[in-house]
Amino acid sequence: MARSAKAWWRGAVIYQIYPRSFMDSNGDGVGDLPGIRQHVSYLKRLNIDAVWISPFFTSPMNDFGYDVSDYRDVDPLFGTLADFDALVADLHKAGIKVIIDQVLSHTADAHPWFVESRQSRDNPKADWYVWADARPDGTPPSNWLSVFGGSSWQWDTRRRQYYLHNFLTSQPDLNFHNEEVQQATLDNIEFWLKRGVDGFRFDACNYHFHDRKLRSNPAAESVDDMTVTLSNPYGMQQHRYDKSRPQNLKFLKQIRKLLDQYGAASVGEVGDDDSLARMAEYTSGGDKLNQAYSFNLLTEAHTAEHIRRQVEDLEAHMAMHDKPGWACWSVGNHDVPRVLTRWGHNTDDPQFSRMVLALVTTLRGSSCLYQGDELGLPEADIPYALLQDPYGKAFWPEFKGRDGCRTPMPWKKNAAFGGFSTAQPWLPIPGEHLARAVAVQERPADSVLNFTRHFLAWRRGYPALIRGDIHFYKVPEPVLLYTRKHDHVTVLVAFNLGSAKVRVKLPTLLRDVIPLSGHGLGRGLIENGMLDLGAYGGVFGTVR
């Protein structure tokens, strides 16, 4: 039953596909699974190790697939189960592992479980969701807030009770204190394991359990929650009771036991008051998540000190456990503005995108590469009239939502709708994306696309960059300097995060370095104990 005992996921580069926006095969303006199949050769040429496919399950699409109404089927918008099976076969033939999303903490309100649960207080599914009586004055039972705005409690007139929703009101939270819910969830996971998937990305995996006493959260000591913007009051609470409950550890162990039977792996999304400590806890012991990622590099902050502190703090947290876990780093995904805009301020210099890709794939851990970042796409500016994201609509204009990073892939500059579809896409494709289309970047050897292909192939020749330990050296901003060490081989890595040339004296321990060639990054030189870096430049070298 097990596919492989090898820890293929350790140090893997995982390419995230947002299926609505990757490729439309049937002309309805929305991407689908057959569309992904059309570009398996493109994925193979990227030299990635795995793809993570965002939700394609049956859904009313209020949150674009993160509200599931049938965990065991493909939404007709994306295709069929047969399409999924064919896609898995094609990806495996290309040597690419398949990771799919699992949204376990909540369902759609259209899910048959919730439809039954809300009918009465004594039906077989009555306790499958988090229900609570109102306070004597009719107000919700606690002060818990929804990530998407307002109270996380919604009144239901049939049961005359409140139900919990950490996100949209149409996304009721399952009651994981109920063992039947746990088993049903494990059965759904196994359904996909039997279809050949190699792993899962577990959405909001610290939201599974809630405090049974429904105690209110205390106020946050400081409003610095990295999972939400400052305009969102969610960050004004310490989320002590509405998520990250200790019972979740036992459930994660159950998931791991099941995945191990199939040789499958997991990566968990962790958004918490102290996400790094939670990541370390959830990946420790070799009996819970294989790896986890957080929002700590999905921020506006991007100084060398910030990046160094996030990685070092996580390493320190992991070292506190007997069997430390593994990180997965990401600087872009479907929930945040694109990194070229967020960190690069839309610079016209393609070297920025090359540098960021090299950086995130050489930190200690695995890495997620979001579709379009291999093209160096900026954030799209979507006007309110065309906005689809309910999160953005709720917090407009201070927060414009997530549509700007979800626009369709530009395949051909001069084709209708960028070669993505033959019909008007569900979101517009901006002109600056068409200028960076795949076809435009195919020929130039120094394009961001070809650099991605080349660099990820080069990286595979250096185990230290994949599995090695990491050690940072403090040098003046904006230089990020660290080493990766594996099997007595130490590789120096340095990046200039700024747009001006810099010259830095190397620490004494790093004075004897043999520069490495072939990576293609450029704008970097090591000579006579000095490090010279051009705008967004980088160097690699072997330390003797």
N, C-alpha and C positions, 0 to 999 in steps of 0.2 A: 504493500500500500504506500510506503514511503517512497518519495521520488529521489531524494538525495540527502545524505547526511552532511554534505559540505555546506558551510555557512556562506553561501553565495552572496548573501545580502550585505555582508560586512565590507564596507568600503564601496558598495555599489553606487553607480550613477543611475538614478531613477528618473525617467522622463514622464512628467505628468501630462496626460491628455484630457482636455476638457471636451468631451465628445460633441456637445452642442456646437462647438466652434472649430473643430478640426477639419472635417470634410463632409460635405453634403452629397450623397450619392443619388438621391431620388428627386432633387429639385423642389424641396419644400422649404428651403431656406434655413434648415436646421441640420447640423452635422449628425452622423449616425455611425453605427458599427461597420457597415459595408464601406463607408467612406474611409474609416481607419484602415481597413484591409487594402484599399487602393494605394496606400502609402507605407506599407510595411517595408518596402525597399528603402524609402527615405529614412525610416526609423533605424534600420540596420546600419545604414551609412553614417549615422550619428555616432556609432560606437558606444551606445548606452548599454547598460546591463539589464534593465527592466523598464517596463512601462507601468505607470499607475493610471488606471482609467477611472475618472470621476463617475458618479452614479449614472446608471443607464436603466435602472429598475422602474417598474410601473409606478407612476406618480402623477398626482394632479399638477405638479410643477409649480406650486406656489413658491418654493425655494429652489426651483430648477433641479429637482432630483434628490435633494437632501430631505425630502418629505416622501417617504416610501409607503406605498399602499399594497405592494406585493413584493416581498423580498426574493421570490423565486422565479421571477419572470422579467423579461425585457420590455420596456415600454415600447409600444408600436412606433412611437416617434423615432426610436433608435434602431428598430429592427426586430429580430426574433431570437429565440434561444439558439436556433440553428446558425444564425449569423454570428452569435457569440462563440459558439463552438468552432466555427470555421476560422474566426479571428484568432482564437487561442492557438489553433493548429498552425496557422501561418506564422504567428509570432514565435512559437516554439521552433518551427523549422528555420527561422532566421536567427535562432540562438538568443532570443529575448524572453526574459521571464515576464510573467503577467501578474500584476497586483491590481486588485479591484477594491473600491471603497465599500465599507460597511458602515451604515448609519444606525447604530444600535440604541442609542439613548432615547430616541423618540421615533414616532412613526408619523405618517400623514393622518389627519382626522378622517380621511376616507378609508383607512385601513379597516378591514372587517373586524379586527380585534377591538378597535376603538368604537366602531359603529355599535357593536354588541355591548361594550363596557358602559357606554353612556345611556343605555336604555333603562337601567334600573340599578339598585344597589345590591341586588342579590342574584344576578345572572352569573353564569360560569366565568365570564371575563370581567366581572365587576371590580376585582382587585388587581387587574393587569396594568392599570395606570394609576397615577398618583392623584387621588381624590381627597378632598378635605372639606369639612364643614366651615361655614363662615363664622367669623367672630360674632358675638351677640349684636354688634352694631351693623352687621352685614358686610364688613370689610374683609379682605383676604386674610388667611390664617397667619401669614408672615409678611415680612417686608421684602421678600426676594424679588429680584428684578430680572427681566428678560434682556438678553444680549441685544435684541432687536428693538428695544424700547418699551417702557411701561412696566407694569407689574407682570410677574411670571405666572400669575394666577388668573384664570379665566372662568367666569361664572357659566354654569350649564343649567338651563332651565328644567331639563328633564329630571336630573338627579337632585337638583337644587343644592348643588355643591360646586366647589371650585376644582378645576383640574390644573396641574402644573404644566407649563410650557416654558422651557428655557430659551426658546427662539420665537418663531411665529405662533400666534394663537392656533393656527392650523397644524402645529407640530406638537401634539401632546406627548409628555414624557412617560415612558414605560416605568412600571414599578419593579425594579430589579430585586427588591426584598422578597418578591414572590418567586419561588423556585421554579414554578411552571414557566414563568417568563424567561428565566435564565435558560431552561432546557429548550424552549422553543427557539430562542436566539441561537443557541449552539447548533440546533438542527438546521437552521437556515444557513449558517456558516458552512456546515458540512455539505450542504447541497452544492455549493460552488466548489468546494474542495474536490468533490467527486467529478466535477466537470473539468478539472485539470488546472485550476489556478494555482499559482506558486506562492501567493501571499495576499495579505489584506492591509489596507490603510484604514485604521479604525478612527472614524470621525468623532471628535469631541469625547474621547474615551475616558475622561475623568468626570463625566456628567452622569454616569450610569446610576449611582445611588444618591439618595437624599437623606437628610436627618429625619428619622421617624417622628421625633418630637416636634418637628417643624419650627425649630427655634429661629428667631430672626438673626440676620447677619449684623455684626457690628460695623460701624463706620470705618472706612479705610483710613489709615494713618497718613497716607499721602496718595494723591491721585496720579499713579504712574503705571496703571495697568496696561501692559503692552498689547493686550488682545483687543482693545477698543480705543477709539479716539477720545480726546478730551471732551468732546461735545456729548458724549454718552454717559449718563449717570451710573451706568453699570459699574464703572470704575471707581465709584465713590463708596463701595462696600468691600469689606473683607469677605470673600466668599467661603466662609467657614462651614456653613451648614447646607448649602444648596448643591454642592458638588465636592469631588475629591474626598469622599467619605472612606473610612478604612475598610469597609466591606468590599470595596472594589478590588482590592488586592486578591482576595480569594477567587473572585470571578475571573480576573485576568489569568490566574493560574489554570482555571478550567479551560479557558480559550487556548492557552499555550499547550496544554496536554493534548487537546484535539488537533491543533496544528502540527504538533510534533509527530503525530501518527501518520501524517501525510507528507512530512518533510517540508512544510510550508512555513513562511515567515510573516512577521507582523511589523508594522510601523504605526505608532499611535500618535494622534494629534493631541497635544496637551496645552491647554490654555488655563493658567492658574495664577493666583497671587504670586507664587514663587514657582514658576514653570520649570526652572532648572532643577530644583530639588525634587519636584514631582517626576520629572523625566528620569532622574537617577533612581528614584524609588521604584518606578514602574518597570524599569529595565534591569533591575538588579536581580541577582540570585540565579539567573538562567532559567527561571520558571514562570516568567510573566511575558511582557513584550520583548521582542528581539531588539527593537530600537524605537526611538520616539523623537519627535521634533516639536518645536514650540514656535512662538511668534517673536522670539528674541532677536532674530536677524531679519524679521519682516517689518522692521521699524523705520522711522525717518532717520534715526541716529545711525551713523555709519563711520564714525571715526575709528582709527586704528585702536584706540583705547577701548572703545565700546565693543568692537569685535573680539579683541583679546580678552576682555573681562567676561564676556558671555561664555567663551570656550573654556577659559581657566576656571570660572565658577562651576561650570558643569563638571569638568574633570575633578574638581575638589569634592563636589557632592557625590560623584560616582565612587571616588576613592574611599568614602566613608562606609561603603558596603563591602561585605566579604567577597562577593563575586560581582564586580562592576559591570554595568551595562554598556550600551553603545548609542551614540547619537546619530541623528540624521539632520543635516543642516539644509536650510533653504533660504534663498533671498528673494524668491518670487513664487506666488501661486495664485489661485483663483479668488483669493479673498483680499488681496492688497494691491495698491497701485504698482505698476511695473517698476522694476529696479532701475531702469534707465532714467525714469522720471523721479523716483523716490530718492535715489542716491546720486544719480548722475545729472540731475536737473536738465534733462533732455539735451545733453551735449551732442554736438554733431561728430565728435571724435569716436569712431568705432572701437578705438583702443580701450575705451572704458568697458564696453560689453565683453571684450576679450579678457580683460583683467579680472572682472567680477566672476566670470565663469571659471577661470583658473583658480581663483581664490576659494570659491565655495566647494570645488571638487578636490582641494588639497588640504582642507581642514581635517582633523581627526574625526572620522565618522563617515556615514554614507551621505549622499547629497541628492536633493530633488531639483531637477531642471524643468521649469515650467514652459510649456509650449509657447513658441514665439520668442523666448529669451535667446535662443540660438540664432535668431535673426537680428537681435538688438532692437526690438520693438519698444517704442515709448508708450506711455499710458494714453489711451484714446479719450478725447474730451466728448462725452455724450451729453447732449442737451436734455433738460428735464422732460421735454415732450417725447423723447425716444427712450427714456429710462425704463428698464424692465425690473431692476432689483428692488424688492420691497424694503430692504434695509436702507438703501439709498434714498428712497422716497420718504422714509420716516425721519431721516436726519438731514435732508437737504436744507440749505446749500452747504453747510459747514462740512458735511460728509456726503460725497456724491455717489456713494455706493461702490459696487464691485464690477459694474458693467464695463468700465474703462479697461480692465485687464482681461475681459472675457470676449472681446470682439473676435470675429472669425479669422482664421489663419489666411494670410495673403500668399497664394501659391504662384500667381502670374500677374505681373504688373498691368498688362494691357488687356487681360481677359475680363469679361463681364463679372462683376462682383469678386474680382481678384482670383478667379478660378476656384473659389470655394463652393459656389453653387450656381445654378442657372436661374435662380429666382432671388428676389430681394431677401437678404439674410435677416435673421432675427435681431441682429444688431448691425449697425453700419460699419463698413471698413474704411478707416480714414486714409486720406491720400498719403500721409507720411508712412503708413504701413505698406501701401502698394509700392512705394519707392524702395522698400526693403524686402520685397517679395522673394520667395525661394528661387524662382527662375532668375531674378536679377543677381542673386548671390552665388549661383552655381559656378560661374566661370572664374571670377576674380579669386586668386589664390589666397589673398589676404582678407576676404570677406569674413564677417563674424561667423557665418554658417560654416565655411570651410575651415576656419580656425577651430571651431567646436569639434568638427570631425577629426581634425588632425591632432588636437591637443588630447582628446579623450583616448585616442589610439596610443599616443606617446605615453600618457600616464600609466597605461597598463604594463609598461615595461619597468616600472619602479614600485615594487611592493611596499616600500617605505611610505609612499604617498597614498597608499590604499589602506594599509593595516598598521602602520607605524605609530609609535608614541609621538606626542607633540610637546614642544617646549618653546615658549615665547621669550623674546628678548625685547626689553624696553628701549626703543630708540625714538627720536623726535618725530612728532606728527609731520606729515600724514603717512609715514612709512609703517607697514606691518611686516614684522620679521619673526620667523619661527623656523624650527627644524622638525623634521619627521625622521624617526629612527626605527629601523627594523633589521634584525639579524646582522648587527654590527655595521650596517650601512646608514649613514646620516645624510639627509638631503636638506640643504638650506633653501628656504623659500622667502622671497621678499617682494613686496608690492608697494607701489606708490599710489595711494588712494586719492591723490590730488592732481590738479591740472597744470602744475608748474614743476619744472625740473628740481630735483633735490640731490644733495650729496651728503652721505651719512658715513661716519666712521664705524666700521664693524667691531663688535665686541671682540676682546682678545681671543676667546675660545673659537671664534669663527674666522680667524685671519688666514688660515690655510685651507682655501676652498678651490676646488677645480670646477669651473663653470660647466654647466650642462648645456648641450645644444640640442636642436631638433624639436623643441617644444613650440616654437613659433610665436611666442609672446612678444619678445623684443623690447626695445627701449630700456635696456638694463645692462650694466657692466660692473663687474667686480675686478678691481685692480689695486694692488699695493695696499690691501687692507681697507679700501674705501669702496663704498657702494654708490654708484651713480645711476639714478633712475629718471627717465623722462616722464612726461605726463602719462599717468596710468600705466607706467612701465612695470616690468617685473623680471626677476632673475631666479634661476635655479642652479644649485651647485652641490657637489659632493664634498662634505667636510672630511678632511684627512686627520 
